[in-house]
Amino acid sequence: MSVSYPRHIYLKATGEVAQLFSNGPGLDTLSLAKNIKEGRRRALARGLTLVESLQPQHEKLSLQLFQALGPAERALRLGVTGPPGAGKSTLIEQIVKAWLAENHKIAILAIDPTSRKTGGSLLGDKTRMGEVADHPNVFIRPSPTGLQLGGLNQRTPLMCALLERAGFSRVIVETVGVGQSEISARYLVDRLLLVALPGAGDEVQGIKRGLMEEVDLVAVNKADLGQTKATVATLRAALRVFRREVPVVACSALDGTGLAQLMEAINEPSGLSPQERATGELYFFDQYLIQGFRRLLESSHFSLTERRRRVAQGEEDFLAVLPFLADYMERLEKTLGDR
């Protein structure tokens, strides 16, 4: 395993490697920004690929692109999470239709897990939203996690920011799925919607405490299948245990049951407070800083390649290399302190 393995996996999963930017450092970010502001979808797709890339030269270009675009009004950001098969994509489609009726411009970032074995992602969410995928005011962007934990892609915050500068008033982030690490989305979105299934068993254990403490709204989808009332009651009781007053709505994305009530809860003006948004900005600042330091440590100047190779090949275990890592960090701290 090489040091660049996660980055390689990420680029392979997107299928949009460096060749897409054959101009390299000569890419005209001013023209790209102008085309994005004019609503050219191809330019927006190219800009998102640039922002999504982990290659250092693309990172510099993406910052130039943001400077050229300037500031923008923040969109309403809706995070959608839930177990596989809960009908997240179908429900998102209904939410998009309701927003289209209100003349909103909507972007969907659909995050798919990246396989650790093959390095690929299915990225098939667009095909599951066929009724809105081709609408001129809807833009759907599948995106792999790139082995990033927390239900998001490393660059999802920047992608949201770019979509806002492209004029989208609503941004939906469909996360990987339910888990205790899924709470990263809480720092990114204004409202976090959990889509649950009726009669799925122990809902509280299945959803996990970490997420239950973060969601703003729960939709028990597929209400037309029955067993919905018991699931709604169970979830409401669980949320009371966590001392949270969170709306739990029974709905059906297929027959329209409860969708009006769901949209009313989603559009509720009370979202993140300025302090909560600042906390989110600080969270992603710290994440970006940690990622930057990791890239620095993996560079040739501070190379850990040989030790990583030995661990990857089973020649040494983690405990065996701990003394080396401790000594390495001491020397690094001294080096940075001397500067």
C-alpha positions in Angstrom: 0.0 0.0 0.0 1.5 3.3 -1.0 1.1 6.6 0.9 -1.1 8.0 -1.8 -3.6 5.1 -1.6 -6.6 7.1 -0.2 -6.1 9.8 -2.8 -5.8 7.3 -5.6 -9.0 5.5 -4.4 -10.8 8.9 -4.4 -9.8 9.8 -7.9 -10.6 6.4 -9.3 -14.1 6.5 -7.7 -15.0 9.9 -9.2 -13.8 8.8 -12.7 -12.8 12.4 -13.3 -9.0 12.4 -13.1 -6.5 15.1 -13.9 -6.9 14.7 -17.6 -10.2 16.6 -17.4 -8.1 19.7 -16.6 -5.5 19.3 -19.3 -4.7 23.0 -19.1 -3.2 22.4 -15.7 -2.1 25.6 -14.0 -3.2 27.5 -17.1 -7.0 26.8 -16.4 -8.9 30.1 -16.8 -10.7 30.3 -13.5 -12.2 33.7 -14.3 -13.9 32.3 -17.4 -15.0 29.3 -15.5 -16.5 31.5 -12.8 -18.3 33.6 -15.4 -19.8 30.5 -17.1 -20.9 29.1 -13.7 -22.7 32.4 -12.8 -24.4 32.4 -16.2 -25.9 29.0 -15.3 -23.9 26.8 -17.7 -24.3 23.3 -16.3 -21.1 21.9 -17.9 -19.1 24.7 -16.3 -20.7 23.9 -12.9 -19.9 20.2 -13.3 -16.3 21.1 -14.2 -16.0 23.5 -11.2 -17.3 20.8 -8.9 -14.8 18.3 -10.2 -12.1 20.9 -9.6 -13.2 21.5 -6.1 -13.7 17.8 -5.4 -10.1 16.9 -6.5 -7.5 16.2 -3.8 -4.6 17.0 -6.1 -2.6 20.0 -4.8 -2.6 21.9 -8.1 -6.4 21.6 -8.3 -6.8 22.8 -4.8 -5.0 26.0 -5.6 -7.1 26.5 -8.7 -10.3 25.9 -6.7 -9.4 28.7 -4.3 -8.8 31.0 -7.3 -12.3 29.9 -8.6 -13.9 30.9 -5.3 -12.2 34.3 -5.3 -13.5 34.9 -8.8 -17.0 33.9 -7.9 -17.1 36.1 -4.8 -19.5 35.7 -1.8 -23.0 34.3 -2.1 -26.2 34.1 -0.1 -26.4 30.8 1.8 -28.9 28.3 0.6 -31.2 26.3 2.8 -29.2 23.1 3.3 -31.1 19.9 4.0 -29.3 16.8 5.0 -31.0 13.4 4.4 -29.9 10.2 6.0 -31.3 6.8 6.8 -30.8 3.1 6.4 -30.6 1.4 3.0 -34.0 0.7 1.5 -35.8 3.5 3.5 -36.7 5.3 0.3 -34.4 8.3 0.7 -34.1 9.0 -3.0 -37.8 8.7 -3.7 -38.6 11.0 -0.8 -36.0 13.5 -1.9 -37.7 13.5 -5.3 -41.0 14.5 -3.7 -39.2 17.2 -1.7 -37.6 18.6 -4.9 -41.0 18.6 -6.6 -42.5 20.7 -3.8 -39.6 23.1 -3.9 -39.9 23.4 -7.7 -43.5 24.4 -7.3 -42.1 27.3 -5.2 -39.7 28.3 -8.0 -36.6 27.2 -6.2 -33.4 26.2 -7.9 -32.2 22.9 -6.3 -29.0 21.0 -6.2 -28.6 17.5 -4.8 -25.3 16.1 -3.6 -25.7 12.3 -3.3 -22.8 10.8 -1.4 -22.1 7.1 -2.1 -19.6 4.9 -0.1 -16.3 4.0 -1.7 -15.3 0.4 -1.7 -12.1 -0.3 0.2 -11.5 -3.4 -2.1 -12.2 -2.0 -5.5 -11.8 1.7 -5.0 -15.1 2.3 -6.8 -18.5 3.7 -6.1 -21.9 3.0 -7.8 -22.9 6.7 -8.1 -26.3 5.6 -9.3 -28.5 8.1 -7.3 -29.3 10.2 -10.4 -31.0 7.2 -12.0 -33.3 6.8 -8.9 -34.6 10.4 -9.3 -35.7 10.1 -12.9 -38.7 12.4 -12.5 -36.6 15.5 -11.6 -33.2 14.6 -13.0 -33.7 16.4 -16.3 -35.5 19.5 -14.9 -33.6 22.7 -15.8 -33.8 23.9 -12.2 -32.4 20.7 -10.7 -28.7 19.7 -10.6 -27.8 16.2 -9.3 -24.2 15.4 -8.5 -23.2 11.9 -7.3 -20.1 11.9 -5.2 -18.0 9.2 -3.5 -16.9 9.3 0.1 -13.3 8.5 -0.9 -12.9 6.5 2.3 -13.8 9.6 4.4 -15.7 8.8 7.6 -18.8 10.8 8.8 -21.1 10.2 5.9 -19.6 13.0 3.7 -16.9 13.5 1.2 -13.9 15.6 2.2 -14.9 18.3 -0.2 -18.7 18.3 0.4 -18.6 21.6 2.3 -16.7 23.3 -0.6 -19.1 21.7 -3.1 -22.1 23.2 -1.2 -20.4 26.6 -1.2 -19.8 26.4 -5.0 -23.5 25.4 -5.6 -24.6 28.4 -3.6 -22.4 30.7 -5.7 -24.0 29.1 -8.8 -27.3 30.4 -7.6 -29.0 27.4 -6.0 -31.4 28.4 -3.2 -31.8 24.8 -1.9 -29.1 22.2 -1.5 -29.8 18.6 -0.5 -27.0 16.4 0.8 -27.9 12.7 0.8 -25.4 11.1 3.1 -24.0 7.6 3.0 -26.4 6.1 5.5 -27.1 5.7 9.2 -24.3 5.4 11.7 -22.8 7.0 14.8 -20.2 8.8 12.7 -22.9 10.3 10.5 -23.1 13.4 12.6 -20.5 15.3 10.4 -23.5 16.2 8.3 -25.0 18.1 11.3 -22.2 20.6 11.0 -22.9 21.2 7.3 -26.7 21.4 6.9 -29.4 23.7 8.4 -31.8 20.8 8.9 -31.0 17.1 9.2 -33.8 14.7 8.1 -33.7 11.1 9.2 -35.7 8.7 6.9 -36.9 5.6 8.9 -38.7 2.5 7.9 -41.9 1.2 9.7 -41.7 -2.0 11.5 -37.9 -2.3 11.1 -37.4 -3.7 14.6 -35.3 -2.0 17.3 -35.3 1.5 15.7 -33.3 3.1 18.5 -30.5 0.6 18.3 -30.5 0.6 14.5 -30.3 4.3 14.2 -27.8 4.8 17.0 -27.7 7.4 19.8 -25.2 9.7 18.1 -27.5 10.4 15.2 -30.7 10.5 17.3 -29.1 13.4 19.3 -28.5 15.4 16.1 -31.5 15.0 13.8 -34.0 17.9 13.4 -36.8 15.9 11.8 -37.7 12.2 11.3 -39.8 10.9 8.4 -41.2 7.4 8.8 -41.5 6.6 5.1 -43.6 3.9 3.4 -46.5 4.6 5.7 -48.7 2.8 3.1 -47.2 -0.5 4.2 -48.7 -0.4 7.7 -47.0 -0.7 11.2 -46.3 3.0 11.0 -48.0 4.1 14.2 -45.9 1.8 16.4 -42.7 3.0 14.8 -43.7 6.7 15.2 -44.5 6.1 18.8 -41.2 4.3 19.4 -39.1 7.0 17.8 -41.0 9.8 19.7 -40.4 7.9 23.0 -36.7 7.5 22.1 -36.3 11.2 21.3 -37.9 12.1 24.7 -35.2 9.9 26.4 -32.7 12.2 24.7 -34.7 15.2 25.9 -35.4 16.3 22.3 -38.6 17.7 20.8 -38.2 16.6 17.2 -41.1 16.2 14.7 -41.7 12.6 13.7 -43.9 12.5 10.5 -45.5 9.4 9.0 -45.4 9.7 5.2 -45.4 7.9 1.9 -43.3 9.1 -1.0 -45.5 6.9 -3.3 -49.0 7.9 -2.4 -48.3 11.4 -1.0 -49.5 10.7 2.6 -48.0 13.2 5.1 -45.9 15.0 2.5 -47.5 18.4 3.2 -46.8 18.0 6.9 -43.2 17.0 6.1 -42.6 20.0 3.9 -44.0 22.3 6.5 -41.5 20.9 9.0 -38.6 21.1 6.5 -39.4 24.7 5.6 -39.8 25.8 9.3 -37.7 29.0 9.5 -36.0 28.1 12.7 -32.7 26.5 11.5 -29.2 26.8 12.8 -28.4 29.8 15.0 -25.4 32.0 14.1 -23.5 30.3 16.9 -24.3 26.8 15.6 -23.2 27.8 12.1 -20.0 29.2 13.5 -19.4 25.9 15.3 -19.9 24.1 12.0 -17.4 26.4 10.2 -14.9 25.7 13.0 -15.4 22.0 12.7 -14.6 22.0 9.0 -11.7 24.4 9.5 -10.2 21.8 11.9 -10.9 18.9 9.5 -9.3 20.8 6.6 -6.3 21.6 8.9 -5.9 17.9 9.8 -6.1 16.8 6.2 -3.5 19.4 5.3 -1.1 18.3 8.0 -1.5 14.7 6.9 -0.6 15.5 3.3 2.4 17.4 4.6 3.5 14.4 6.6 3.0 12.1 3.6 5.1 14.4 1.4 8.7 13.6 0.5 10.0 16.2 3.0 8.4 14.4 6.0 8.3 10.9 4.4 6.7 8.1 6.4 6.4 5.9 3.3 8.7 3.1 4.4 7.1 2.7 7.8 3.6 2.7 6.3 4.8 0.1 3.8 6.2 -2.2 6.5 2.9 -2.0 8.5 0.9 -2.6 5.3 3.0 -5.6 4.4 2.7 -7.1 7.9 6.4 -6.7 8.6 5.7 -4.6 11.7 2.6 -4.0 13.7 1.2 -0.7 15.1 2.7 -1.1 18.6 6.1 -1.8 17.1 6.2 1.5 15.2 4.8 3.6 18.1 8.2 4.5 19.5 9.3 5.6 16.1 6.2 7.7 15.7 6.6 9.3 19.1 10.3 10.1 18.3 9.3 11.4 14.9 6.7 13.8 16.3 9.2 15.1 18.9 11.7 15.8 16.1 9.0 17.4 13.9 7.8 19.6 16.8 11.4 20.8 17.4 11.9 21.4 13.7 8.8 23.6 13.5 9.7 25.3 16.8 13.1 26.3 15.5 11.5 28.0 12.5 
